[in-house]
């Protein structure tokens, strides 16, 4: 048996999956319904009119297992609002997926946490806008939401479930990342922090995106973490993404995308088999196009520091292969911290 | 405890697994550790589906792999099962 440090083996497995278009990691959005109204949310609809049934999801999950999917992330909206949530998780575990759940924590009481533990899920991510109630509740739009998220975090950690504090840094909650980082260290939770704010409107930058000065301050404060910068040799690889190759996203109605944030439709796996959608002309066209990004990106002097995301580029500029204001600003500032 | 040929092996319920590129990937849910089994390991893993004894695993190996000798290679199988147990991928029920 070969057993190596997870990151190295995972990287090799992911590389093979990407070369062979095996959808190793899939994020499914069970519903767009949500009991929060977060300030930055990019969902345009909070209704359940097109949500697939548990039976439909069971069929899709079986097809994903056959296609080689190992990592299954269950998200929303708020996934625990879906009546069939536990039935779908149970079915997924029966098919031996490694299941992660992303939630706002509001419905994750002790009983729910124990059920998820018994089902053997891998990890839970709980969204925090801030490290204290007044700001978190203001930004989630729901009084009492911080207390519930905090309680959910404690339930999960007490049970020994691997749990992450998930946080998006924006102009409205700037500085909270340091406090949440501290909270994660004191509780034993993981900390997953993103400094990109997905725009809620097409062809625009989020009004909550960080300024150049704040990106710099964020990077400076988070520099205790290893700096992520490519060598000159693999800067081109850095501009590419595994979305649509080893990664996929499926919407509540069964629509398949390269990634939950990159809404280029491959087809719908509620009406066709996942395999047919994954190998559809639309999917093949996307993969062909993904190999040739725009000239300006390929020659950009900041490309070694670029955290390229086609989804954000598409939302901000309408062109997923080109530049986008947030990505370029982040790359330029990140490059200031790169080794000479 | 040393393994005996009568001990029965079953998978830990809290693992994730998938055949990938003809080899088995297994993850332990508790720590998200990823393991890759080689060809023989993948074969043994597939036999564990029915909670066999170590003796039964050896018999299945002998049927499928030329040159495998149940008596001579028993210790290798025991070592492998012990490794799986240490990594919490399987549970061993000791039977006399």
Interface residues (C-beta under 8 A of the other chain):
Chain A: X1 X2 X3 X6 X9 X10 X13 X16 X17 X20 X22 X24 X65 X68 X69 X70 X71 X96 X97 X98 X99 X120 X121 X122 X123 X160 X162
Chain B: X13 X14 X15 X16 X17 X18 X19 X20 X21 X25 X27 X29 X30 X31 X32 X33 X34 X35 X36 X37 X38 X41 X80 X83 X84 X87
